[in-house]
């Protein structure tokens, strides 16, 4: 019996050691999704109080038509300002941090966004306690978050780390599980936010977010082993801050996707990156317009029903990534390109069904139809990581995450202006248009699949490599890769060396 118990304990520990940055993204996304409705509600309240200085009006704003119209319009402007103050600094910071992480390791860049978020949340707490503080002061929070890297750096850090500690054959599954943390964290964050706001108030919700980031930082420092590029480790006596702000990082990030590569890798890299942005652009239509569309007759969703819909959507997408994709990859041996096409197709079909939904039960069928939509982003991230060297993944994911943020901002401007112009003749027009646009990235990925198959550069049917369980093994695996990580010879070499480990 003792030997059996010991074996079980050893097996459990071995399994836990395979868990690395998944909880990081999970905790970060819980805090992010809790913040969205809380910040919008805080801006709504502050805008009203600073304008009318009356709790009677602000607590019953729906009874004052002109005042409500002003508050809604003004709040939307401040939401846009906060998005700009977060997005632009985070893109600039990520350009430096991505290249920096390729040289000094992944651990510090993982915790930087949470450090910035904590300082920003402290400012939100103060604005919650003193709602009559000037509104521009609230912009300090997204700015502090942005200069620390924000969401962009969080994404590039965790996906770079995952790319470094996995082999090519098991990377897609590990990336998919990591991608699912965004959906599962979003499900919990959205579910908690409204309830906590109703029962505790703004400041307590922001404090809970601070706790999430604090747990994330402690977990990263104590549990996650750092990954250092074998040939580019920064000397210990080097000033890390001075190294961070070296302008060569920005240059290296900018040229990462465009430098010449052997075997048409640059062409495949750029095509996959373009397809990823195209798919994300269409997906942004749902994120920006779903609330207005579902509140519109004849659907007439309540706030609670809309919350259920969002939670169900995130949960189904998370299940698709964490359960269905690994089964497809393991038993059907599907290439990454095929998984991406499945994901993009599911997203397009789901948008069409949403556009024609006139009853609530059909709306709730949309998340079921679209449960494979996460395959697109996960497959693209995994495929992109296979087109670059491992000491470039930070720069590459910095570029990808920055493009993701910019395309979201662009899509928001376009769809939020198009929706009011089309609502009178067909409210679902934007969703039909977005679904039609999905044809473009599907065609692009089809060409990438054809090119890879013709060139026979690598095979995603090989599933013989064991996963790299921790950063110590990752460092060994890191050192044996040379310039081309996609050649069949190197894949076989990596497989043999991993088995020796």
ChimeraX attribute file (.defattr): number of C-alpha atoms within 10 A of each C-alpha:
attribute: neighborCount
match mode: 1-to-1
recipient: residues
	/A:1	6
	/A:2	7
	/A:3	8
	/A:4	9
	/A:5	10
	/A:6	11
	/A:7	12
	/A:8	12
	/A:9	12
	/A:10	12
	/A:11	12
	/A:12	11
	/A:13	11
	/A:14	12
	/A:15	11
	/A:16	11
	/A:17	14
	/A:18	15
	/A:19	14
	/A:20	21
	/A:21	21
	/A:22	20
	/A:23	17
	/A:24	24
	/A:25	25
	/A:26	24
	/A:27	25
	/A:28	27
	/A:29	25
	/A:30	26
	/A:31	27
	/A:32	20
	/A:33	22
	/A:34	27
	/A:35	21
	/A:36	14
	/A:37	16
	/A:38	22
	/A:39	18
	/A:40	14
	/A:41	15
	/A:42	20
	/A:43	24
	/A:44	21
	/A:45	19
	/A:46	23
	/A:47	23
	/A:48	25
	/A:49	19
	/A:50	14
	/A:51	13
	/A:52	14
	/A:53	13
	/A:54	11
	/A:55	12
	/A:56	10
	/A:57	16
	/A:58	22
	/A:59	12
	/A:60	10
	/A:61	16
	/A:62	12
	/A:63	11
	/A:64	11
	/A:65	9
	/A:66	10
	/A:67	16
	/A:68	18
	/A:69	13
	/A:70	13
	/A:71	22
	/A:72	14
	/A:73	11
	/A:74	15
	/A:75	21
	/A:76	14
	/A:77	12
	/A:78	19
	/A:79	17
	/A:80	14
	/A:81	15
	/A:82	19
	/A:83	17
	/A:84	17
	/A:85	20
	/A:86	26
	/A:87	26
	/A:88	17
	/A:89	19
	/A:90	28
	/A:91	26
	/A:92	17
	/A:93	23
	/A:94	35
	/A:95	28
	/A:96	27
	/A:97	31
	/A:98	31
	/A:99	28
	/A:100	27
	/A:101	29
	/A:102	24
	/A:103	23
	/A:104	23
	/A:105	23
	/A:106	26
	/A:107	20
	/A:108	17
	/A:109	23
	/A:110	26
	/A:111	25
	/A:112	20
	/A:113	27
	/A:114	28
	/A:115	20
	/A:116	21
	/A:117	28
	/A:118	22
	/A:119	16
	/A:120	22
	/A:121	25
	/A:122	16
	/A:123	20
	/A:124	27
	/A:125	17
	/A:126	13
	/A:127	21
	/A:128	21
	/A:129	13
	/A:130	11
	/A:131	18
	/A:132	16
	/A:133	14
	/A:134	12
	/A:135	14
	/A:136	10
	/A:137	11
	/A:138	21
	/A:139	20
	/A:140	18
	/A:141	21
	/A:142	27
	/A:143	24
	/A:144	24
	/A:145	26
	/A:146	29
	/A:147	22
	/A:148	26
	/A:149	36
	/A:150	27
	/A:151	26
	/A:152	29
	/A:153	31
	/A:154	25
	/A:155	25
	/A:156	29
	/A:157	33
	/A:158	25
	/A:159	25
	/A:160	28
	/A:161	27
	/A:162	26
	/A:163	25
	/A:164	28
	/A:165	26
	/A:166	25
	/A:167	25
	/A:168	25
	/A:169	20
	/A:170	22
	/A:171	23
	/A:172	30
	/A:173	24
	/A:174	25
	/A:175	25
	/A:176	26
	/A:177	21
	/A:178	25
	/A:179	27
	/A:180	28
	/A:181	25
	/A:182	23
	/A:183	26
	/A:184	24
	/A:185	25
	/A:186	27
	/A:187	25
	/A:188	20
	/A:189	25
	/A:190	25
	/A:191	19
	/A:192	15
	/A:193	21
	/A:194	19
	/A:195	12
	/A:196	16
	/A:197	18
	/A:198	9
	/A:199	10
	/A:200	11
	/A:201	16
	/A:202	22
	/A:203	20
	/A:204	15
	/A:205	24
	/A:206	26
	/A:207	16
	/A:208	15
	/A:209	24
	/A:210	21
	/A:211	15
	/A:212	20
	/A:213	24
	/A:214	17
	/A:215	17
	/A:216	22
	/A:217	20
	/A:218	12
	/A:219	16
	/A:220	20
	/A:221	15
	/A:222	8
	/A:223	12
	/A:224	18
	/A:225	16
	/A:226	18
	/A:227	25
	/A:228	25
	/A:229	22
	/A:230	15
	/A:231	10
	/A:232	12
	/A:233	12
	/A:234	16
	/A:235	9
	/A:236	8
	/A:237	6
	/A:238	9
	/A:239	10
	/A:240	14
	/A:241	8
	/A:242	8
	/A:243	16
	/A:244	19
	/A:245	14
	/A:246	13
	/A:247	11
	/A:248	14
	/A:249	22
	/A:250	20
	/A:251	14
	/A:252	19
	/A:253	25
	/A:254	18
	/A:255	13
	/A:256	20
	/A:257	23
	/A:258	12
	/A:259	10
	/A:260	12
	/A:261	15
	/A:262	8
	/A:263	14
	/A:264	14
	/A:265	22
	/A:266	18
	/A:267	17
	/A:268	21
	/A:269	23
	/A:270	16
	/A:271	17
	/A:272	26
	/A:273	24
	/A:274	18
	/A:275	26
	/A:276	27
	/A:277	22
	/A:278	22
	/A:279	27
	/A:280	22
	/A:281	23
	/A:282	28
	/A:283	22
	/A:284	20
	/A:285	24
	/A:286	19
	/A:287	13
	/A:288	17
	/A:289	18
	/A:290	19
	/A:291	17
	/A:292	12
	/A:293	21
	/A:294	24
	/A:295	15
	/A:296	13
	/A:297	11
	/A:298	12
	/A:299	16
	/A:300	16
	/A:301	19
	/A:302	12
	/A:303	13
	/A:304	10
	/A:305	15
	/A:306	16
	/A:307	17
	/A:308	15
	/A:309	22
	/A:310	19
	/A:311	20
	/A:312	20
	/A:313	23
	/A:314	24
	/A:315	21
	/A:316	23
	/A:317	26
	/A:318	28
	/A:319	18
	/A:320	24
	/A:321	27
	/A:322	21
	/A:323	15
	/A:324	16
	/A:325	23
	/A:326	20
	/A:327	15
	/A:328	14
	/A:329	20
	/A:330	14
	/A:331	8
	/A:332	11
	/A:333	14
	/A:334	16
	/A:335	18
	/A:336	25
	/A:337	25
	/A:338	17
	/A:339	24
	/A:340	30
	/A:341	24
	/A:342	18
	/A:343	24
	/A:344	33
	/A:345	23
	/A:346	24
	/A:347	28
	/A:348	26
	/A:349	19
	/A:350	24
	/A:351	29
	/A:352	20
	/A:353	20
	/A:354	23
	/A:355	22
	/A:356	16
	/A:357	19
	/A:358	15
	/A:359	14
	/A:360	15
	/A:361	10
	/A:362	14
	/A:363	19
	/A:364	18
	/A:365	17
	/A:366	23
	/A:367	25
	/A:368	17
	/A:369	19
	/A:370	23
	/A:371	24
	/A:372	26
	/A:373	29
	/A:374	28
	/A:375	31
	/A:376	28
	/A:377	22
	/A:378	26
	/A:379	28
	/A:380	24
	/A:381	27
	/A:382	23
	/A:383	22
	/A:384	23
	/A:385	26
	/A:386	22
	/A:387	24
	/A:388	22
	/A:389	17
	/A:390	25
	/A:391	25
	/A:392	23
	/A:393	29
	/A:394	36
	/A:395	31
	/A:396	31
	/A:397	28
	/A:398	33
	/A:399	23
	/A:400	22
	/A:401	22
	/A:402	25
	/A:403	19
	/A:404	20
	/A:405	21
	/A:406	17
	/A:407	18
	/A:408	22
	/A:409	17
	/A:410	13
	/A:411	20
	/A:412	19
	/A:413	13
	/A:414	13
	/A:415	22
	/A:416	14
	/A:417	11
	/A:418	13
	/A:419	21
	/A:420	10
	/A:421	12
	/A:422	13
	/A:423	14
	/A:424	8
	/A:425	8
	/A:426	12
	/A:427	21
	/A:428	21
	/A:429	17
	/A:430	24
	/A:431	28
	/A:432	20
	/A:433	17
	/A:434	23
	/A:435	26
	/A:436	15
	/A:437	16
	/A:438	25
	/A:439	17
	/A:440	16
	/A:441	26
	/A:442	24
	/A:443	13
	/A:444	20
	/A:445	25
	/A:446	15
	/A:447	16
	/A:448	20
	/A:449	18
	/A:450	13
	/A:451	16
	/A:452	17
	/A:453	12
	/A:454	9
	/A:455	10
	/A:456	12
	/A:457	16
	/A:458	18
	/A:459	17
	/A:460	15
	/A:461	14
	/A:462	16
	/A:463	16
	/A:464	13
	/A:465	19
	/A:466	15
	/A:467	21
	/A:468	23
	/A:469	17
	/A:470	19
	/A:471	23
	/A:472	15
	/A:473	16
	/A:474	25
	/A:475	18
	/A:476	17
	/A:477	22
	/A:478	24
	/A:479	14
	/A:480	12
	/A:481	18
	/A:482	11
	/A:483	13
	/A:484	19
	/A:485	20
	/A:486	21
	/A:487	14
	/A:488	14
	/A:489	13
	/A:490	17
	/A:491	21
	/A:492	14
	/A:493	12
	/A:494	20
	/A:495	21
	/A:496	14
	/A:497	14
	/A:498	18
	/A:499	12
	/A:500	7
	/A:501	10
